[in-house]
Amino acid sequence: MTVPTPTWAPAPSVSPAGTTASAGAAPAAVAVEAGGARTAVASPSTVTVLSASGNLVEKVPVDEPATAVVALPRGGFRALAGRTVLQLTESGVQRWSLPGTGSAIAVPPTGDWTAVALPATGEVIILSPTGTVSRTIATGVRPTALAADDSRIAVVDASESSLTVFDAATGARQEGLRAGDGAVTVTSGGGGRFVVVDARDGELLVFDSGPLILRQRHPVAGTPYGVSYDAQRRTLWVTVTQRNEVAGFDISGGTPREVARHPAVQLPVAVSVDPSSGALAVAGFAEGLVQRIVP
């Protein structure tokens, strides 16, 4: 199956909401710290950290393209660049070597461990807080996207458009289901839920994970892609690449309900939400911009 990619968007017809700052060429992922003090952006040659006002704090060069970045609950970031995980904290930058090339990274709300997807071997490895491999999960699929809650790891195989859930403590496979026809990204949706974005069919797929059941599906016109969940406000944020927008949905009811929509930077491929304030960071692939929207 051909994996959907966000390869086109028109030039924006209106100015992006909030403020924008340069983030390096072709950013692929973005993460914002709790409190909104800093934002990290993963791009082909660097992991760039910006202040809340968009000023450069740090630029870390990488040997392989940086494709994923997450914020840590107690401050700092972890980024994935090929066979390396970078930990960026106030004490400096650490580089952890991986046994293979990674495609995705996830941390639970506690930040006590890190899951990394290795698609070539079909494995998800669990790293300790010091970067050592504490567990290897043979997934039986080709993991391309990950999400984690306190006790589970959700694995998307984009080539098969599937979602499989594993016990984080033991690595045991729980359940797996088909996830539309073009699953690309996944996030924890709170309360044991995981939300998958089906970019080919243009849908949000909300799964309960005990047992794994597709509870909600909702169309989003204009190719949804990047996704992030604000647990405090029970709002799911989704980038809409062909419309240069970011849309918010309340998923607490029986069906997702749109609660907000903002004009975004061109080709918005990723979004991250500050859990304390609800502020958004959006990565614009086409122009190398990161956008900050404060509610």
C-alpha atoms as a printed R data frame, in Angstrom:
    type eleno elety resid chain resno       x      y      z
1   ATOM     1    CA   MET     A     1   0.000  0.000  0.000
2   ATOM     2    CA   THR     A     2   1.299  3.471 -0.908
3   ATOM     3    CA   VAL     A     3   1.705  5.619  2.197
4   ATOM     4    CA   PRO     A     4   0.096  9.092  1.960
5   ATOM     5    CA   THR     A     5   2.494 12.011  2.249
6   ATOM     6    CA   PRO     A     6   1.729 15.744  2.583
7   ATOM     7    CA   THR     A     7   3.367 16.844 -0.664
8   ATOM     8    CA   TRP     A     8   1.274 19.830 -1.753
9   ATOM     9    CA   ALA     A     9  -0.471 22.911 -0.390
10  ATOM    10    CA   PRO     A    10  -1.360 26.211 -2.041
11  ATOM    11    CA   ALA     A    11   0.268 29.453 -0.990
12  ATOM    12    CA   PRO     A    12  -1.718 30.758  2.017
13  ATOM    13    CA   SER     A    13  -4.523 33.122  1.066
14  ATOM    14    CA   VAL     A    14  -4.586 34.672  4.557
15  ATOM    15    CA   SER     A    15  -1.892 35.376  7.124
16  ATOM    16    CA   PRO     A    16  -1.228 32.595  9.647
17  ATOM    17    CA   ALA     A    17  -2.759 33.094 13.083
18  ATOM    18    CA   GLY     A    18  -0.452 34.096 15.914
19  ATOM    19    CA   THR     A    19   3.256 34.567 15.217
20  ATOM    20    CA   THR     A    20   5.805 32.761 13.048
21  ATOM    21    CA   ALA     A    21   9.548 32.201 13.236
22  ATOM    22    CA   SER     A    22  12.149 30.521 11.055
23  ATOM    23    CA   ALA     A    23  12.659 26.871 11.986
24  ATOM    24    CA   GLY     A    24  15.112 25.556  9.385
25  ATOM    25    CA   ALA     A    25  14.368 23.972  6.036
26  ATOM    26    CA   ALA     A    26  11.551 21.438  5.695
27  ATOM    27    CA   PRO     A    27  10.644 20.836  9.372
28  ATOM    28    CA   ALA     A    28   9.085 17.434  9.956
29  ATOM    29    CA   ALA     A    29   8.064 17.591 13.616
30  ATOM    30    CA   VAL     A    30   7.529 20.064 16.440
31  ATOM    31    CA   ALA     A    31   7.176 19.889 20.235
32  ATOM    32    CA   VAL     A    32   6.398 22.548 22.825
33  ATOM    33    CA   GLU     A    33   7.311 22.372 26.513
34  ATOM    34    CA   ALA     A    34   4.738 22.617 29.280
35  ATOM    35    CA   GLY     A    35   4.540 26.304 30.116
36  ATOM    36    CA   GLY     A    36   5.401 27.203 26.524
37  ATOM    37    CA   ALA     A    37   8.895 28.459 27.331
38  ATOM    38    CA   ARG     A    38  10.580 26.663 24.428
39  ATOM    39    CA   THR     A    39   9.699 24.911 21.187
40  ATOM    40    CA   ALA     A    40  11.832 22.292 19.419
41  ATOM    41    CA   VAL     A    41  11.685 21.622 15.686
42  ATOM    42    CA   ALA     A    42  13.114 18.589 13.876
43  ATOM    43    CA   SER     A    43  14.426 19.163 10.347
44  ATOM    44    CA   PRO     A    44  16.804 17.404  7.918
45  ATOM    45    CA   SER     A    45  20.000 19.006  9.201
46  ATOM    46    CA   THR     A    46  19.239 20.283 12.702
47  ATOM    47    CA   VAL     A    47  17.124 20.138 15.813
48  ATOM    48    CA   THR     A    48  16.320 23.774 16.543
49  ATOM    49    CA   VAL     A    49  15.113 25.106 19.905
50  ATOM    50    CA   LEU     A    50  13.297 28.449 19.948
51  ATOM    51    CA   SER     A    51  12.101 30.663 22.769
52  ATOM    52    CA   ALA     A    52   8.435 31.574 23.204
53  ATOM    53    CA   SER     A    53   9.102 34.769 21.255
54  ATOM    54    CA   GLY     A    54  10.700 32.855 18.373
55  ATOM    55    CA   ASN     A    55  14.332 33.661 19.145
56  ATOM    56    CA   LEU     A    56  16.980 31.015 18.603
57  ATOM    57    CA   VAL     A    57  17.990 29.235 21.823
58  ATOM    58    CA   GLU     A    58  19.973 26.334 20.398
59  ATOM    59    CA   LYS     A    59  20.672 24.672 17.064
60  ATOM    60    CA   VAL     A    60  21.981 21.107 17.215
61  ATOM    61    CA   PRO     A    61  23.359 19.640 13.962
62  ATOM    62    CA   VAL     A    62  22.459 16.048 13.097
63  ATOM    63    CA   ASP     A    63  24.169 13.545 10.800
64  ATOM    64    CA   GLU     A    64  20.879 12.042  9.621
65  ATOM    65    CA   PRO     A    65  17.542 13.836  9.134
66  ATOM    66    CA   ALA     A    66  15.674 14.549 12.367
67  ATOM    67    CA   THR     A    67  12.134 13.229 11.867
68  ATOM    68    CA   ALA     A    68  10.517 13.307 15.315
69  ATOM    69    CA   VAL     A    69  10.711 15.269 18.566
70  ATOM    70    CA   VAL     A    70   8.804 15.116 21.862
71  ATOM    71    CA   ALA     A    71   8.715 17.377 24.917
72  ATOM    72    CA   LEU     A    72   9.547 15.849 28.285
73  ATOM    73    CA   PRO     A    73   7.159 16.384 31.218
74  ATOM    74    CA   ARG     A    74   9.860 17.887 33.425
75  ATOM    75    CA   GLY     A    75  11.397 20.041 30.710
76  ATOM    76    CA   GLY     A    76  13.619 19.396 27.739
77  ATOM    77    CA   PHE     A    77  13.160 17.385 24.577
78  ATOM    78    CA   ARG     A    78  14.035 14.079 22.944
79  ATOM    79    CA   ALA     A    79  14.489 14.006 19.194
80  ATOM    80    CA   LEU     A    80  15.006 11.187 16.705
81  ATOM    81    CA   ALA     A    81  17.561 11.480 13.907
82  ATOM    82    CA   GLY     A    82  18.173  8.216 12.067
83  ATOM    83    CA   ARG     A    83  20.133  5.939 14.394
84  ATOM    84    CA   THR     A    84  20.387  8.522 17.177
85  ATOM    85    CA   VAL     A    85  18.148  9.851 19.924
86  ATOM    86    CA   LEU     A    86  19.134 13.308 21.152
87  ATOM    87    CA   GLN     A    87  18.213 14.423 24.654
88  ATOM    88    CA   LEU     A    88  18.219 18.210 24.980
89  ATOM    89    CA   THR     A    89  18.016 19.590 28.508
90  ATOM    90    CA   GLU     A    90  19.360 22.622 30.345
91  ATOM    91    CA   SER     A    91  22.432 20.555 31.261
92  ATOM    92    CA   GLY     A    92  23.339 19.976 27.616
93  ATOM    93    CA   VAL     A    93  22.848 17.547 24.738
94  ATOM    94    CA   GLN     A    94  23.220 13.784 25.015
95  ATOM    95    CA   ARG     A    95  23.253 11.423 22.029
96  ATOM    96    CA   TRP     A    96  22.051  7.848 22.410
97  ATOM    97    CA   SER     A    97  22.898  5.318 19.700
98  ATOM    98    CA   LEU     A    98  20.169  3.013 18.388
99  ATOM    99    CA   PRO     A    99  20.488 -0.498 16.921
100 ATOM   100    CA   GLY     A   100  18.708  0.629 13.756
101 ATOM   101    CA   THR     A   101  17.158  3.585 11.997
102 ATOM   102    CA   GLY     A   102  14.128  4.930 13.828
103 ATOM   103    CA   SER     A   103  10.913  6.286 12.345
104 ATOM   104    CA   ALA     A   104   9.027  7.537 15.416
105 ATOM   105    CA   ILE     A   105   9.436  8.288 19.118
106 ATOM   106    CA   ALA     A   106   6.995  8.512 22.027
107 ATOM   107    CA   VAL     A   107   7.147  9.097 25.775
108 ATOM   108    CA   PRO     A   108   4.430  8.462 28.388
109 ATOM   109    CA   PRO     A   109   3.029 11.293 30.554
110 ATOM   110    CA   THR     A   110   5.558 10.410 33.272
111 ATOM   111    CA   GLY     A   111   8.503 10.631 30.876
112 ATOM   112    CA   ASP     A   112  10.070  7.591 32.573
113 ATOM   113    CA   TRP     A   113  10.843  5.745 29.336
114 ATOM   114    CA   THR     A   114  11.046  6.313 25.610
115 ATOM   115    CA   ALA     A   115   9.638  4.129 22.851
116 ATOM   116    CA   VAL     A   116  11.370  4.162 19.460
117 ATOM   117    CA   ALA     A   117  10.032  2.479 16.316
118 ATOM   118    CA   LEU     A   118  12.507  0.545 14.134
119 ATOM   119    CA   PRO     A   119  10.577 -0.248 10.935
120 ATOM   120    CA   ALA     A   120  13.305 -2.268  9.206
121 ATOM   121    CA   THR     A   121  13.267 -4.936 11.947
122 ATOM   122    CA   GLY     A   122   9.604 -4.583 12.936
123 ATOM   123    CA   GLU     A   123  10.586 -3.710 16.496
124 ATOM   124    CA   VAL     A   124   9.796 -1.086 19.095
125 ATOM   125    CA   ILE     A   125  12.556 -0.611 21.640
126 ATOM   126    CA   ILE     A   126  12.083  0.876 25.100
127 ATOM   127    CA   LEU     A   127  14.871  3.134 26.337
128 ATOM   128    CA   SER     A   128  15.583  3.847 29.998
129 ATOM   129    CA   PRO     A   129  16.099  7.447 31.233
130 ATOM   130    CA   THR     A   130  19.811  6.984 30.499
131 ATOM   131    CA   GLY     A   131  19.282  5.759 26.939
132 ATOM   132    CA   THR     A   132  19.939  2.035 27.382
133 ATOM   133    CA   VAL     A   133  17.625 -0.505 25.751
134 ATOM   134    CA   SER     A   134  15.507 -2.031 28.520
135 ATOM   135    CA   ARG     A   135  13.047 -3.951 26.329
136 ATOM   136    CA   THR     A   136  12.610 -4.965 22.710
137 ATOM   137    CA   ILE     A   137   9.101 -5.595 21.371
138 ATOM   138    CA   ALA     A   138   8.754 -7.674 18.201
139 ATOM   139    CA   THR     A   139   5.595 -6.060 16.840
140 ATOM   140    CA   GLY     A   140   4.894 -8.315 13.857
141 ATOM   141    CA   VAL     A   141   4.247 -5.173 11.802
142 ATOM   142    CA   ARG     A   142   6.323 -2.379 10.280
143 ATOM   143    CA   PRO     A   143   6.054  0.386 12.902
144 ATOM   144    CA   THR     A   144   6.019  3.872 11.418
145 ATOM   145    CA   ALA     A   145   4.198  5.993 14.036
146 ATOM   146    CA   LEU     A   146   3.863  5.689 17.822
147 ATOM   147    CA   ALA     A   147   1.878  7.038 20.759
148 ATOM   148    CA   ALA     A   148   2.037  6.175 24.456
149 ATOM   149    CA   ASP     A   149  -0.057  6.565 27.578
150 ATOM   150    CA   ASP     A   150   0.799  5.420 31.111
151 ATOM   151    CA   SER     A   151   0.514  1.709 30.340
152 ATOM   152    CA   ARG     A   152   0.197  1.177 26.578
153 ATOM   153    CA   ILE     A   153   2.066  1.792 23.345
154 ATOM   154    CA   ALA     A   154   0.060  2.299 20.153
155 ATOM   155    CA   VAL     A   155   1.819  1.323 16.930
156 ATOM   156    CA   VAL     A   156   0.726  2.396 13.448
157 ATOM   157    CA   ASP     A   157   1.926  0.497 10.397
158 ATOM   158    CA   ALA     A   158   1.301  2.933  7.553
159 ATOM   159    CA   SER     A   159   2.011  0.331  4.877
160 ATOM   160    CA   GLU     A   160  -0.860 -1.825  6.177
161 ATOM   161    CA   SER     A   161  -2.925  1.044  7.659
162 ATOM   162    CA   SER     A   162  -3.192 -0.762 10.987
163 ATOM   163    CA   LEU     A   163  -3.159  0.051 14.702
164 ATOM   164    CA   THR     A   164  -1.719 -2.413 17.228
165 ATOM   165    CA   VAL     A   165  -1.579 -1.859 20.987
166 ATOM   166    CA   PHE     A   166   1.063 -3.321 23.317
167 ATOM   167    CA   ASP     A   167   1.471 -3.444 27.093
168 ATOM   168    CA   ALA     A   168   4.299 -1.034 27.887
169 ATOM   169    CA   ALA     A   169   5.448 -2.921 31.005
170 ATOM   170    CA   THR     A   170   5.686 -6.400 29.460
171 ATOM   171    CA   GLY     A   171   5.723 -5.802 25.714
172 ATOM   172    CA   ALA     A   172   2.798 -8.184 25.299
173 ATOM   173    CA   ARG     A   173   0.624 -7.627 22.258
174 ATOM   174    CA   GLN     A   174  -2.924 -6.735 23.265
175 ATOM   175    CA   GLU     A   175  -4.970 -6.186 20.112
176 ATOM   176    CA   GLY     A   176  -4.742 -4.907 16.561
177 ATOM   177    CA   LEU     A   177  -7.194 -3.534 14.005
178 ATOM   178    CA   ARG     A   178  -7.286 -2.073 10.530
179 ATOM   179    CA   ALA     A   179  -7.186  1.737 10.760
180 ATOM   180    CA   GLY     A   180  -8.839  3.104  7.635
181 ATOM   181    CA   ASP     A   181  -7.008  3.117  4.307
182 ATOM   182    CA   GLY     A   182  -4.202  5.601  4.925
183 ATOM   183    CA   ALA     A   183  -3.180  5.762  8.595
184 ATOM   184    CA   VAL     A   184  -0.194  8.069  9.039
185 ATOM   185    CA   THR     A   185  -0.125  9.501 12.576
186 ATOM   186    CA   VAL     A   186  -1.412  8.603 16.032
187 ATOM   187    CA   THR     A   187  -1.732 10.265 19.437
188 ATOM   188    CA   SER     A   188  -3.016  9.314 22.874
189 ATOM   189    CA   GLY     A   189  -6.511 10.756 23.293
190 ATOM   190    CA   GLY     A   190  -6.842 10.355 27.068
191 ATOM   191    CA   GLY     A   191  -8.939  7.825 28.948
192 ATOM   192    CA   GLY     A   192  -7.363  4.848 27.213
193 ATOM   193    CA   ARG     A   193  -8.124  6.168 23.731
194 ATOM   194    CA   PHE     A   194  -5.848  6.509 20.717
195 ATOM   195    CA   VAL     A   195  -6.623  8.700 17.735
196 ATOM   196    CA   VAL     A   196  -5.356  7.800 14.269
197 ATOM   197    CA   VAL     A   197  -5.329 10.168 11.299
198 ATOM   198    CA   ASP     A   198  -6.287  8.515  8.009
199 ATOM   199    CA   ALA     A   199  -4.838 10.932  5.458
200 ATOM   200    CA   ARG     A   200  -6.021  9.022  2.399
201 ATOM   201    CA   ASP     A   201  -9.704  8.961  3.363
202 ATOM   202    CA   GLY     A   202  -9.514 12.256  5.277
203 ATOM   203    CA   GLU     A   203 -10.786 10.943  8.616
204 ATOM   204    CA   LEU     A   204 -10.128 10.967 12.344
205 ATOM   205    CA   LEU     A   205 -10.404  7.481 13.843
206 ATOM   206    CA   VAL     A   206 -10.907  7.346 17.620
207 ATOM   207    CA   PHE     A   207 -10.197  3.955 19.203
208 ATOM   208    CA   ASP     A   208 -10.918  2.750 22.722
209 ATOM   209    CA   SER     A   209  -8.176  0.378 23.856
210 ATOM   210    CA   GLY     A   210  -9.877 -1.830 26.403
211 ATOM   211    CA   PRO     A   211 -10.827 -3.715 24.273
212 ATOM   212    CA   LEU     A   212  -9.595 -2.092 21.039
213 ATOM   213    CA   ILE     A   213 -12.716 -0.799 19.292
214 ATOM   214    CA   LEU     A   214 -13.239  1.938 16.721
215 ATOM   215    CA   ARG     A   215 -15.627  4.257 18.590
216 ATOM   216    CA   GLN     A   216 -15.677  7.364 16.409
217 ATOM   217    CA   ARG     A   217 -14.792  8.307 12.856
218 ATOM   218    CA   HIS     A   218 -15.078 11.826 11.554
219 ATOM   219    CA   PRO     A   219 -14.347 13.331  8.118
220 ATOM   220    CA   VAL     A   220 -11.876 16.208  7.827
221 ATOM   221    CA   ALA     A   221 -11.737 17.724  4.349
222 ATOM   222    CA   GLY     A   222  -8.409 18.952  2.994
223 ATOM   223    CA   THR     A   223  -6.079 16.105  4.049
224 ATOM   224    CA   PRO     A   224  -5.595 15.877  7.829
225 ATOM   225    CA   TYR     A   225  -2.087 14.874  8.867
226 ATOM   226    CA   GLY     A   226  -0.353 16.001 12.088
227 ATOM   227    CA   VAL     A   227  -2.163 15.493 15.393
228 ATOM   228    CA   SER     A   228  -1.802 16.398 19.090
229 ATOM   229    CA   TYR     A   229  -4.177 16.072 22.042
230 ATOM   230    CA   ASP     A   230  -4.802 18.651 24.767
231 ATOM   231    CA   ALA     A   231  -6.006 16.530 27.700
232 ATOM   232    CA   GLN     A   232  -6.795 19.530 29.913
233 ATOM   233    CA   ARG     A   233  -9.222 21.001 27.403
234 ATOM   234    CA   ARG     A   234 -10.206 17.688 25.825
235 ATOM   235    CA   THR     A   235  -9.337 19.064 22.407
236 ATOM   236    CA   LEU     A   236  -7.714 17.186 19.542
237 ATOM   237    CA   TRP     A   237  -5.701 19.424 17.211
238 ATOM   238    CA   VAL     A   238  -5.189 18.345 13.607
239 ATOM   239    CA   THR     A   239  -3.271 19.990 10.782
240 ATOM   240    CA   VAL     A   240  -5.122 20.220  7.460
241 ATOM   241    CA   THR     A   241  -2.365 20.361  4.871
242 ATOM   242    CA   GLN     A   242  -4.177 21.243  1.647
243 ATOM   243    CA   ARG     A   243  -6.081 24.080  3.341
244 ATOM   244    CA   ASN     A   244  -3.175 25.441  5.398
245 ATOM   245    CA   GLU     A   245  -5.217 25.188  8.587
246 ATOM   246    CA   VAL     A   246  -5.152 23.669 12.050
247 ATOM   247    CA   ALA     A   247  -8.477 22.521 13.461
248 ATOM   248    CA   GLY     A   248  -9.543 21.622 16.995
249 ATOM   249    CA   PHE     A   249 -12.102 18.935 17.824
250 ATOM   250    CA   ASP     A   250 -13.816 18.019 21.090
251 ATOM   251    CA   ILE     A   251 -13.728 14.203 21.144
252 ATOM   252    CA   SER     A   252 -15.319 13.743 24.572
253 ATOM   253    CA   GLY     A   253 -18.817 13.056 23.198
254 ATOM   254    CA   GLY     A   254 -20.295 10.524 20.826
255 ATOM   255    CA   THR     A   255 -18.771 12.127 17.747
256 ATOM   256    CA   PRO     A   256 -15.960 14.652 17.252
257 ATOM   257    CA   ARG     A   257 -17.196 18.253 17.292
258 ATOM   258    CA   GLU     A   258 -15.192 21.077 15.748
259 ATOM   259    CA   VAL     A   259 -14.483 23.807 18.311
260 ATOM   260    CA   ALA     A   260 -11.791 25.919 16.608
261 ATOM   261    CA   ARG     A   261 -10.026 26.474 13.291
262 ATOM   262    CA   HIS     A   262  -7.034 28.726 12.555
263 ATOM   263    CA   PRO     A   263  -5.166 29.694  9.385
264 ATOM   264    CA   ALA     A   264  -1.764 28.033  9.457
265 ATOM   265    CA   VAL     A   265   1.635 28.197  7.795
266 ATOM   266    CA   GLN     A   266   1.989 26.599  4.356
267 ATOM   267    CA   LEU     A   267   1.874 22.791  4.354
268 ATOM   268    CA   PRO     A   268   1.396 22.323  8.131
269 ATOM   269    CA   VAL     A   269   2.702 18.810  8.775
270 ATOM   270    CA   ALA     A   270   2.893 18.716 12.579
271 ATOM   271    CA   VAL     A   271   1.289 20.287 15.636
272 ATOM   272    CA   SER     A   272   2.071 20.239 19.352
273 ATOM   273    CA   VAL     A   273   0.056 21.667 22.236
274 ATOM   274    CA   ASP     A   274   1.292 23.162 25.512
275 ATOM   275    CA   PRO     A   275  -0.656 21.183 28.150
276 ATOM   276    CA   SER     A   276  -0.633 24.041 30.643
277 ATOM   277    CA   SER     A   277  -1.853 26.932 28.479
278 ATOM   278    CA   GLY     A   278  -3.296 25.278 25.384
279 ATOM   279    CA   ALA     A   279  -0.923 27.242 23.126
280 ATOM   280    CA   LEU     A   280  -0.129 25.565 19.792
281 ATOM   281    CA   ALA     A   281   3.065 25.153 17.809
282 ATOM   282    CA   VAL     A   282   2.646 24.239 14.122
283 ATOM   283    CA   ALA     A   283   5.448 23.236 11.733
284 ATOM   284    CA   GLY     A   284   5.156 24.510  8.164
285 ATOM   285    CA   PHE     A   285   7.098 22.236  5.816
286 ATOM   286    CA   ALA     A   286   6.944 24.407  2.693
287 ATOM   287    CA   GLU     A   287   8.509 27.594  4.081
288 ATOM   288    CA   GLY     A   288  10.462 26.285  7.065
289 ATOM   289    CA   LEU     A   289   8.374 28.132  9.616
290 ATOM   290    CA   VAL     A   290   7.077 27.340 13.083
291 ATOM   291    CA   GLN     A   291   3.840 29.023 14.102
292 ATOM   292    CA   ARG     A   292   2.759 29.846 17.663
293 ATOM   293    CA   ILE     A   293  -0.919 30.329 18.433
294 ATOM   294    CA   VAL     A   294  -1.861 31.478 21.936
295 ATOM   295    CA   PRO     A   295  -5.556 31.011 22.828
